[in-house]
Amino acid sequence: MSAEYEFGQIITAMITPFTPDGELYLKGARALARWLTEATRSDGLVVNGTTGESATTSDDEKTDLLRAVVDAVEPGVRVIAGVGSSDTRHSIELARRAEAAGAHGLLVVAPYYLRPSQEGLLRHFRAVADATPLPVMLYDAPKRTGVAIEPATLVQAAEHARIRAVQDAKGDLESSSWVMHRSALQYFSGDDVLNLPLLSIGAVGLVSVAAHIAGEKVRLMLQAYRSGDVGRARDVHNRLMPIYQGLFRAPAAVLTKAALDIRGFPAGPVRSPLVNASRAERERLHADMEAAGVLRLAEVAV
């Protein structure tokens, strides 16, 4: 795999399946990982990320889930472990566990809640990158963390040999373009509605929630863009807008699990403080999925 695509190109930000009583459902996780990477053509998975409800799972659950997913997918699939924490020491421990469990890369979100300075962010990222030999993707999501990774900080972070990519959920194309021009960081869209715009300014791939239910179409959009058929890529992008918007009317884990359930895959409930989708939310999501042409039932053997 070329260095440009060491994390993959279409990476699904995978939900964490739970049993009806809220326990980790490893059999379901294995089945979902296989389906996402075989039937819907994702070549990477983020495990223990935001959509995976990582804030509600224990360190042991994170390790068990990661190991199950690594064992389930084909060798060419990249499994990227979320190791985010507001405590640098904890992120380092999670990174080492992820390496031992077979992860191919690390996703490191800006430390949340504490709102550290840019110098604090930089030290955090470097410390986690120093902890293992795995390549690191930084996750810039200021609406979630309360702190943005400033463009100059990203350029400085890129000087570390193992900090190689960014999942960009900042929604600031000017900032993203500035960093791409001044660093070798691989950019991945972390916001489905901006997938095509970010590709147009140099992103190499996508970390997608919508790929849970529209992976084939997301792949089609990427392939059309890469082949120079921008009109077709735009048409696919526009067709997917109902779910790009619909999956985020509530926390993405809530509505992604509801969408999978609508398509016939038992993803289970979300964990508190998240609340399962209401009947009205499911009905609106069903309409969004119908409008986007992604209501076909999944064929998943669990």
N, C-alpha and C positions, 0 to 999 in steps of 0.2 A: 504494500500500500504506500502510495506517495506520501511525503511529509505533509503535503497540502491537505490530504484527506485522512490523516492519522486518527481522527476522531469519528470518521464517517462523514456522510453528506446529509442524509435525512436521519435525524436522531429523535426517537420518540421519548418524550419526558414521561416515563411510565408510571401509571398509578400503582399502588400497592393493594393487591386483593386481600380482603379480609373475609373470614367466615361470617355467617349471619349473627353470631354472638360477639364479633369484633376481634377475633384472634387472627394472627397472621396465617394466610392461606397459601402455603408454599406450592401445593399442587396446582392451584389456579395461577400462581405467578409464573410457574414453568410453562404452563399452557399458553398464557398470554404472551410471554416473551417469544415463544416459538412462532405463534401466530403473527405477531407484529413484524417479525423479521423474515418470515417466509411468505405469508399471504399478502401482506401490505408493503413489503419491500423497504422497510427501514433497515439501514446498515449499521445503526447504533442505537443504544438505549441508555438513557439516564436513569439510574436506580437510586432511590433515597434522595430525590429532589423535592421541590416544592409540591408538584402534582402527586408525588409519592407519599405525601403527608409525613415527611421526615421529622417534622416537629413533634409528632405524636408517637414515634416508634423508638424503642430502646436501642442501645448500641448492639446488643445481642441480636435483636430482630433485624437490624440493618445488616449485620454480617450474614445472618442466615439467608436473608432475602437475596443479597448480592451473590452469595455462593450458589444458590439455587438457579438464579438467572444465568450466571456464567456457565454452569453445567448444562443448561437447557439449550443454549443457542449454538449455532454453527461456529467453527473457529474464526471465520472472517468477520463476524459481528463484533463491534467494539462496545464494551460495557463500561460506562463511565459512572463512577461512584460519587454521589453527592456527599461531601464531608463538611458541609457548612456548619458553623457554630459561632456564637458570640464570644467564645473562649478559645484563644489560639491553641492552648495545650490540648483542649478537647478535639479540635480539628486535626491536630497532629496525630492524636491517638486513632481517630477515625480513618485518617489517611493510611496509617500503618496496618490497620485491620483490613482496609480495602485492598491493599497490595497483597496481603496474605490470602485474601479470599479470591484473588484472581482478576481483579479489575484491570482494565487496560488504560484507564485515565482517571483523573480526579476533577470534579466540579467544585469550585471553591467560591461560595457566595460572599459578598462583603459582610463582615460581622454586623448582625442586626441588633437593634434596640439601644446599644451603647453609643452609637453614632461617633465612632472614633475619627480622629483627624486623618488627613491624607497620608501623613507619615505613619500613623498607626495601621492604616490599611496596607500600606506597602510592606511594613515589617511582618504583618500577619501573612500576607501572600507569600513572601519569601521564606518564612519559617515553614509553612506547609509544603512549599515546593522543595525545600531542603530535606524534608523528612523521608521521602521515598524517591525512587528513580522514575516514577510515573509522570507522564506529561500532564500539565495542569491547564484547565479551562477556567478562567475567571467568570463569575456570574454577576453582571451589573444590572441590578433590579431595584433602583432607589425607592420606588413606590412601596416595595415590600420591606426593605431593610431600614429605610430612614436615612440612608447616606448614599450618595452617588460616588462612583469611582471617577474622579476627574480625568479628562483626557491626558493631561501630563503625567498623572499617576500610572495610567495604563501604559504609556510609552516607557516610563521608568521600569515598571514591572516586567515588560517585554525583554529587558536586558538580562533577566534570569533565563538560563538555558532551558529550563523545564516549563516556564510559563509561556504557553504557545498559542492560546486561543481565548476568545471572549464569547460568552453567551450574552447577547446584547438585548436587554429588555428595558432600555432607558427611553426609547422612543425619540431619540434626538439624532436625526440623520446627519446633521452638520458635525456634531461631535464625533460620530462614528467615522465619517469620511476623513476627518482631521487625523484621527488615530491611525487609520489604515494607511494614510499617506506617509506617516512618520514612523511606522513600526512594521514588523513582519507578523504581527498577530493575525491569526486566522479568525475571521468574524463569522459568527453563527447568529441568525435571527432567533431571538428568544420570545418573540411576540408574533403569533401567526398572521395577524393582519398586516404586518410589515415584512412578510417573507419576500415578496417580489421587490418592493422598494429597496430593501437591504441588498438583495442580490445585484440590483442595478448599480450599486456603488461599490461592489467588490466583495460582498460576503461569499464564503465558500460553501455554506450549508445552513441547515435549519435545525433548531431544537424545538420540536413541534408537539403541542398537545393535540391538535386536530388530527395528527397522523394516527391516533388510536382508531379513528373511524373513517379516515379519508386518506390513508397512506398512499393508495394507488394514484389518486388524483394529485396529491402533493408531489409525488414522484414525477407525474406527467408534467406538471407545471415546471419543475426544475429542469427536466430533460428538454422541454420546449425552449426554455430560456437559454440553456447551454448550447443548443443547436442553432441559436439565432432567430428562432421563431417567436419573437417577442409578442406578437399579436395573439398567438395561441396561448402563450404563458399568461397573458393578461386575461384572456377569456376564462381560463381555468381558475385563476385567482379570483375573478369576479364571481364565478359560480360558487366558490367556496365561502364567500363573504358571510352568508347566513350562519355558518357554524363557526367561522372565525370570531364572529361577534357573540353568537349564542352560547358557546361553551364558557364564556367569561361573564355572563350575567350574574353568576354566583361564583364562589371559589371554584377554580377549574377542576379540582379533585371531585367536587360534588357533582358537577354536571357531566364530567367525563365518565364517571361511574354510572350515572343515569343513562348516558348515551350507549355505553357498552351493554347495559341491561336491556335497553330498547332493542339493540341488535342481537340479543340472545346470549351474551356472555355474562356469567354471574361474577361480577366484580365485588359484590358485597357492599356493606355500609361504609360510611366515613366515620372517623373517630371524633369524639367531642374534643374541642368545642365546635367543630363543623357539624352541620345538620344535613341530613339527607334531603334530596330534592323533593319539593312539594308536588302535589298533583298538578297544580297550575304550571309550575316550572317544567315538569316533564312534558306536559302538553305543548308548551311553547317550544321546547327543545325538539320535540317530535316534528313540529312544523318546520323548524330550522333545518333539521336533517333532511326532510322531504324536499325542501327548496334547494338544498345543495346536492341532492341526488345521492345521499349516502345512507339510505334506509335498508339496504340489502342486509339480510341476516348474516351474522358471522357463522362460520363453520369451524367451531373450536371444540376439540375433544379435550374435556377436563377429566 
